[in-house]
């Protein structure tokens, strides 16, 4: 490969040539070439990579198996360490308390503290003696680590949609999958520790994997993902992200302050006072919105192009929704491992094979009934899908009759 590359000190590399070199280097890595050799080529002929180049590279390697993704993502991190050039703007809004990135970094500090001062220490104690006390210490740490789900959810449902708006899809397709691997590992660790039967080595292997992957994800976020977002997002977009973060919640800590940019603030109360004439009546926009939000169910509508156009915003939502999903394809609102289920259902609706589909699951203290309806016009043309979600646990407790007010 070296005979194809001129020394970068002697001849400036054009962007297209540089990108092709990067693709070739990482193709060698994906094909099983020794990591040390690949890193040697990278250091010699590339040296530094910017956060603007990484998404272009990520697009080339999206169709990977779970095992290949785990292996290659770690190898990428090893090669990128100390090699990501800082091309973020001179201003640093993320240093302002309450800015979404400032909060993400606070959470990462708490996660690192949990890993280093608790989980790692308790794992060493467990390795020496897998006593009931040491098992409980590990289990307590894992329970705390489950809070990382809020951190990941805000990243996936607030940061990723805006990246997609700018044509950046690598984090959505790959980082989300790694997040899921970490989630699953934490849940598995909780399960094996809760029902510990003496399989000491399995616990050690699993907890070490969690420590390694969470640390690696923190590095990727702070050196790649966050600079990428800061390079692209407008102040208005950061304000929207900050406003919607509360609904999902925070991991191990809270925002240091309420972030209010001095330049301007979005007028969240602005709303048209127009009226809408329907077939069976006339409502103001305000009335219509209040009616929809007072329904004892959650509804979401996606159009014929699979784009999320609306969701109701009742007082007691079953599943978290943020306004960032509006304008986003429904496939990118689901974890990659479940996208095929969504696509099969939509294909049946579009082809006219089905008009509805029902699911029911237990979720926290609720028994959730989820219904999907194909929405068709007067000519039976498919115009979208309506999701209808309701907690039916109270209905299951109904007995007898109630005929008068009480």
C-alpha positions as CSV (number, residue, x, y, z in Angstrom):
1,X,0.0,0.0,0.0
2,X,2.9,2.4,0.8
3,X,4.0,2.6,-2.8
4,X,0.7,4.3,-3.7
5,X,1.1,7.1,-1.1
6,X,3.3,10.1,-1.3
7,X,4.7,11.5,1.9
8,X,2.2,14.1,3.2
9,X,5.0,16.5,4.1
10,X,6.2,16.6,0.5
11,X,2.8,16.9,-1.3
12,X,-0.5,18.2,0.1
13,X,-3.2,15.6,-0.1
14,X,-6.4,16.6,-1.8
15,X,-9.6,15.8,0.1
16,X,-10.8,13.0,-2.3
17,X,-7.3,11.4,-2.3
18,X,-7.1,11.6,1.5
19,X,-10.6,10.1,1.9
20,X,-9.6,7.2,-0.5
21,X,-6.5,6.6,1.6
22,X,-8.6,6.5,4.8
23,X,-11.0,4.1,3.2
24,X,-8.2,1.8,2.1
25,X,-6.6,1.8,5.5
26,X,-9.8,1.0,7.3
27,X,-10.8,-1.6,4.6
28,X,-7.5,-3.4,5.5
29,X,-8.5,-3.3,9.1
30,X,-11.9,-4.7,8.4
31,X,-10.4,-7.4,6.3
32,X,-8.4,-8.6,9.3
33,X,-5.0,-6.9,9.0
34,X,-3.1,-6.5,12.2
35,X,-4.2,-3.4,14.1
36,X,-0.6,-2.3,14.9
37,X,0.2,-2.4,11.1
38,X,-2.9,-0.4,10.2
39,X,-2.2,2.2,12.9
40,X,1.4,2.5,11.6
41,X,0.1,3.3,8.1
42,X,-2.4,5.7,9.6
43,X,0.2,7.5,11.6
44,X,2.6,7.7,8.7
45,X,0.3,8.8,5.9
46,X,-2.6,10.4,7.6
47,X,-1.5,11.5,11.0
48,X,-4.6,13.4,12.1
49,X,-8.3,13.0,11.2
50,X,-11.0,15.6,11.7
51,X,-14.5,15.0,13.1
52,X,-15.7,16.2,9.7
53,X,-14.0,13.3,7.9
54,X,-15.2,10.6,10.3
55,X,-18.8,10.5,9.1
56,X,-17.7,10.1,5.5
57,X,-15.6,7.1,6.7
58,X,-18.5,5.7,8.8
59,X,-20.8,5.5,5.8
60,X,-18.6,3.0,4.1
61,X,-18.9,0.4,6.9
62,X,-22.5,0.1,8.1
63,X,-23.5,-3.4,7.1
64,X,-21.6,-5.3,9.8
65,X,-22.6,-8.2,12.0
66,X,-22.8,-7.6,15.7
67,X,-19.5,-9.4,16.4
68,X,-17.7,-7.5,13.6
69,X,-19.1,-4.2,14.8
70,X,-17.9,-4.8,18.4
71,X,-14.4,-5.7,17.1
72,X,-14.0,-3.0,14.6
73,X,-15.5,-0.2,16.7
74,X,-12.9,-0.9,19.4
75,X,-10.1,-1.0,16.8
76,X,-11.3,2.3,15.3
77,X,-11.1,3.9,18.8
78,X,-7.6,2.6,19.3
79,X,-6.4,4.1,16.0
80,X,-8.3,7.4,16.5
81,X,-6.9,8.0,20.0
82,X,-4.7,11.1,20.1
83,X,-5.3,11.5,16.3
84,X,-8.6,13.4,16.2
85,X,-7.8,17.0,15.2
86,X,-9.7,19.8,17.1
87,X,-11.6,21.6,14.3
88,X,-14.5,22.8,16.5
89,X,-15.4,26.5,16.4
90,X,-13.4,29.0,18.6
91,X,-16.5,29.6,20.7
92,X,-17.2,26.9,23.2
93,X,-20.9,27.0,24.2
94,X,-20.5,23.5,25.7
95,X,-18.6,25.1,28.6
96,X,-21.7,27.1,29.6
97,X,-23.4,25.3,32.5
98,X,-26.7,23.8,31.4
99,X,-25.7,23.5,27.7
100,X,-26.6,19.9,26.6
101,X,-23.0,19.0,25.9
102,X,-21.9,20.4,29.3
103,X,-24.6,18.1,30.9
104,X,-23.5,15.1,28.8
105,X,-19.9,15.7,30.0
106,X,-21.0,16.0,33.6
107,X,-22.7,12.6,33.3
108,X,-19.6,11.1,31.7
109,X,-17.6,12.3,34.7
110,X,-20.0,10.6,37.0
111,X,-19.9,7.4,35.0
112,X,-16.1,7.4,35.0
113,X,-16.2,8.0,38.8
114,X,-18.6,5.1,39.2
115,X,-16.5,2.8,37.1
116,X,-13.2,3.7,38.7
117,X,-14.0,4.2,42.4
118,X,-16.8,1.6,42.8
119,X,-17.3,-1.0,40.0
120,X,-13.5,-1.6,39.4
121,X,-12.7,-1.7,43.1
122,X,-15.6,-4.0,43.9
123,X,-14.7,-6.3,41.0
124,X,-11.2,-6.7,42.4
125,X,-12.7,-7.6,45.8
126,X,-15.0,-10.1,44.0
127,X,-12.1,-11.7,42.2
128,X,-10.4,-12.4,45.5
129,X,-13.6,-13.7,47.2
130,X,-17.0,-14.1,45.6
131,X,-18.8,-13.7,48.9
132,X,-22.4,-12.6,49.2
133,X,-21.3,-9.2,50.4
134,X,-19.1,-8.7,47.4
135,X,-21.8,-9.9,45.0
136,X,-24.2,-7.4,46.5
137,X,-21.6,-4.6,46.1
138,X,-21.3,-5.4,42.4
139,X,-25.0,-5.6,42.0
140,X,-25.5,-2.2,43.6
141,X,-23.0,-0.7,41.2
142,X,-24.8,-2.3,38.2
143,X,-28.1,-0.9,39.4
144,X,-26.5,2.6,39.4
145,X,-25.1,1.9,35.9
146,X,-28.5,1.2,34.6
147,X,-29.0,4.9,34.7
148,X,-26.8,5.2,31.6
149,X,-30.0,4.4,29.6
150,X,-31.1,8.0,30.1
151,X,-27.8,9.3,28.8
152,X,-28.0,7.0,25.7
153,X,-31.7,7.9,25.1
154,X,-31.0,11.6,25.0
155,X,-28.1,11.0,22.7
156,X,-30.1,8.8,20.3
157,X,-33.4,10.7,20.3
158,X,-32.1,14.3,20.5
159,X,-28.5,14.4,19.1
160,X,-28.8,11.8,16.3
161,X,-31.9,13.3,14.6
162,X,-30.2,16.6,14.1
163,X,-27.0,14.9,12.8
164,X,-29.2,13.1,10.2
165,X,-30.6,16.5,9.2
166,X,-27.0,17.4,8.2
167,X,-26.5,14.1,6.4
168,X,-24.5,12.5,9.1
169,X,-25.7,8.9,9.7
170,X,-22.7,7.0,11.1
171,X,-23.5,7.5,14.8
172,X,-27.1,6.6,14.2
173,X,-26.3,3.3,12.5
174,X,-23.2,2.2,14.4
175,X,-23.0,4.0,17.8
176,X,-26.7,3.2,18.6
177,X,-25.9,-0.5,18.1
178,X,-22.9,-0.3,20.4
179,X,-25.1,1.5,23.0
180,X,-27.5,-1.5,22.8
181,X,-24.7,-3.9,23.3
182,X,-23.7,-2.0,26.5
183,X,-27.4,-1.9,27.7
184,X,-27.7,-5.7,27.1
185,X,-24.5,-6.4,28.9
186,X,-25.5,-4.3,32.0
187,X,-28.9,-6.1,32.1
188,X,-27.2,-9.5,31.7
189,X,-24.8,-8.6,34.6
190,X,-27.7,-7.7,36.8
191,X,-29.4,-11.0,36.0
192,X,-26.4,-13.2,36.7
193,X,-25.6,-11.3,39.9
194,X,-29.2,-11.4,41.1
195,X,-29.2,-15.2,40.7
196,X,-25.5,-15.8,41.4
197,X,-24.7,-19.5,41.2
198,X,-20.9,-19.4,41.6
199,X,-20.0,-18.7,37.9
200,X,-17.2,-16.3,39.0
201,X,-15.4,-16.1,35.6
202,X,-18.6,-15.2,33.8
203,X,-19.2,-12.3,36.1
204,X,-15.5,-11.1,35.8
205,X,-15.6,-11.3,32.0
206,X,-19.0,-9.5,31.8
207,X,-18.1,-6.7,34.2
208,X,-14.7,-6.1,32.5
209,X,-16.5,-5.9,29.2
210,X,-18.9,-3.3,30.6
211,X,-16.0,-1.2,32.0
212,X,-14.1,-1.3,28.8
213,X,-17.1,-0.5,26.5
214,X,-18.4,2.4,28.7
215,X,-15.0,4.0,28.9
216,X,-14.6,3.6,25.1
217,X,-18.0,5.1,24.5
218,X,-17.1,8.1,26.7
219,X,-14.0,8.6,24.5
220,X,-16.0,8.4,21.3
221,X,-18.6,10.8,22.5
222,X,-16.2,13.5,23.8
223,X,-13.7,13.3,21.0
224,X,-15.9,12.5,18.0
225,X,-19.7,12.8,18.5
226,X,-19.9,16.0,20.6
227,X,-17.4,18.0,18.4
228,X,-19.3,16.7,15.3
229,X,-22.5,18.1,16.8
230,X,-21.0,21.4,17.9
231,X,-19.6,21.9,14.3
232,X,-23.1,21.6,12.8
233,X,-25.9,22.5,15.2
234,X,-27.4,26.0,15.4
235,X,-28.0,27.7,18.7
236,X,-31.8,27.2,18.2
237,X,-31.3,23.5,17.8
238,X,-29.3,23.3,21.0
239,X,-32.1,25.2,22.7
240,X,-34.6,22.6,21.5
241,X,-32.4,19.8,22.7
242,X,-32.0,21.4,26.1
243,X,-35.8,22.0,26.4
244,X,-36.6,18.4,25.5
245,X,-33.9,16.7,27.7
246,X,-36.0,16.9,30.9
247,X,-38.6,14.6,29.5
248,X,-36.1,11.8,29.1
249,X,-34.1,12.5,32.3
250,X,-30.5,12.6,33.3
251,X,-27.8,10.0,34.3
252,X,-26.4,10.1,37.8
253,X,-26.5,13.9,38.0
254,X,-28.5,17.0,36.9
255,X,-27.7,19.9,34.6
256,X,-25.6,22.5,36.4
257,X,-28.0,25.3,35.5
258,X,-30.8,26.3,33.2
259,X,-29.2,27.2,30.0
260,X,-30.5,30.5,28.4
261,X,-28.4,31.8,25.5
262,X,-28.2,35.6,25.5
263,X,-28.6,36.0,21.8
264,X,-32.3,35.0,21.8
265,X,-34.7,32.6,23.3
266,X,-37.3,30.6,21.4
267,X,-40.9,31.7,21.9
268,X,-42.3,28.3,22.9
269,X,-45.7,29.8,23.5
270,X,-46.3,31.2,20.0
271,X,-49.2,29.5,18.4
272,X,-51.6,30.4,15.6
273,X,-55.2,31.3,16.7
274,X,-56.7,30.0,13.4
275,X,-59.7,27.7,13.1
276,X,-59.9,24.3,11.4
277,X,-63.1,23.3,9.6
278,X,-63.7,19.6,9.9
279,X,-66.4,17.5,8.4
280,X,-68.3,17.3,11.7
281,X,-67.4,20.7,13.2
282,X,-65.1,23.6,13.6
283,X,-62.3,23.9,16.2
284,X,-59.6,26.3,17.0
285,X,-56.1,25.0,16.7
286,X,-55.8,25.4,20.5
287,X,-59.0,23.4,21.1
288,X,-57.9,20.6,18.8
289,X,-54.5,20.3,20.4
290,X,-56.0,20.3,23.9
291,X,-58.5,17.6,22.9
292,X,-55.8,15.4,21.5
293,X,-53.6,15.9,24.5
294,X,-56.5,15.0,26.9
295,X,-57.1,11.6,25.3
296,X,-56.3,8.8,27.7
297,X,-54.0,7.3,25.1
298,X,-50.8,8.2,23.2
299,X,-51.1,8.6,19.5
300,X,-48.3,9.1,16.9
301,X,-48.8,9.6,13.1
302,X,-46.3,8.9,10.4
303,X,-47.0,9.8,6.7
304,X,-46.7,7.7,3.6
305,X,-43.0,8.4,3.4
306,X,-42.5,6.9,6.9
307,X,-41.8,10.4,8.4
308,X,-43.0,11.2,11.9
309,X,-45.5,14.1,11.6
310,X,-47.2,14.3,14.9
311,X,-47.6,12.8,18.4
312,X,-49.9,13.7,21.2
313,X,-48.5,15.1,24.4
314,X,-50.6,13.9,27.3
315,X,-49.8,14.3,31.0
316,X,-48.9,10.6,31.5
317,X,-47.1,9.3,28.4
318,X,-46.3,5.7,28.4
319,X,-43.1,5.9,26.2
320,X,-41.0,9.0,26.1
321,X,-41.3,11.1,22.9
322,X,-39.4,14.3,22.1
323,X,-40.1,16.9,19.4
324,X,-36.8,16.1,17.7
325,X,-38.5,13.0,16.2
326,X,-40.7,15.2,14.1
327,X,-39.5,15.1,10.5
328,X,-37.5,12.0,11.2
329,X,-38.1,8.6,9.6
330,X,-39.7,6.1,11.9
331,X,-37.0,3.5,11.1
332,X,-34.4,5.9,12.7
333,X,-36.6,6.3,15.8
334,X,-36.2,2.6,16.7
335,X,-33.1,0.6,17.7
336,X,-31.5,-1.1,14.7
337,X,-32.3,-4.5,16.0
338,X,-36.0,-3.9,15.8
339,X,-36.2,-1.9,12.5
340,X,-37.0,-5.0,10.4
341,X,-40.3,-5.5,12.4
342,X,-41.3,-1.9,11.7
343,X,-40.5,-2.2,8.0
344,X,-42.5,-5.5,7.7
345,X,-45.5,-3.9,9.3
346,X,-45.4,-0.8,7.1
347,X,-44.9,-3.0,3.9
348,X,-48.1,-4.9,4.8
349,X,-50.0,-1.7,5.3
350,X,-48.8,-0.1,2.1
351,X,-49.5,-3.2,0.1
352,X,-53.0,-3.5,1.5
353,X,-52.4,-6.9,3.1
354,X,-53.3,-5.5,6.6
355,X,-55.3,-2.6,8.0
356,X,-54.2,-3.0,11.6
357,X,-51.8,-4.9,13.9
358,X,-51.9,-5.2,17.7
359,X,-49.2,-5.9,20.3
360,X,-49.3,-6.0,24.1
361,X,-46.3,-5.9,26.5
362,X,-45.6,-5.5,30.2
363,X,-43.7,-2.2,30.8
364,X,-42.8,-1.2,34.3
365,X,-46.1,-1.2,36.3
366,X,-48.2,-1.0,33.2
367,X,-49.8,-3.5,30.8
368,X,-49.4,-1.7,27.4
369,X,-51.7,-2.3,24.5
370,X,-50.2,-1.0,21.2
371,X,-52.3,-0.8,18.1
372,X,-51.2,0.3,14.6
373,X,-53.8,1.4,12.0
374,X,-53.2,2.0,8.3
375,X,-54.7,5.4,7.5
376,X,-56.3,5.5,4.0
377,X,-58.2,8.3,2.2
378,X,-61.6,8.1,0.5
379,X,-60.0,6.3,-2.5
380,X,-58.3,3.7,-0.2
381,X,-54.9,5.2,-0.9
382,X,-52.4,4.7,2.0
383,X,-51.5,8.1,3.5
384,X,-49.8,6.9,6.7
385,X,-49.9,4.9,9.9
386,X,-51.5,5.8,13.3
387,X,-49.9,4.3,16.5
388,X,-52.3,4.0,19.4
389,X,-50.8,3.2,22.8
390,X,-52.8,2.6,26.0
391,X,-52.2,1.3,29.5
392,X,-54.9,-1.3,30.0
393,X,-53.8,-2.5,33.4
394,X,-56.7,-0.6,35.1
395,X,-59.2,-2.3,32.7
396,X,-58.1,-5.7,33.8
397,X,-59.1,-4.9,37.4
398,X,-62.7,-4.0,36.4
399,X,-65.3,-6.3,37.9
400,X,-69.1,-6.1,37.9
401,X,-70.9,-3.0,36.7
402,X,-71.0,0.7,37.5
403,X,-74.3,2.5,36.4
404,X,-74.4,5.6,38.6
405,X,-71.9,8.3,39.7
406,X,-70.1,7.6,43.0
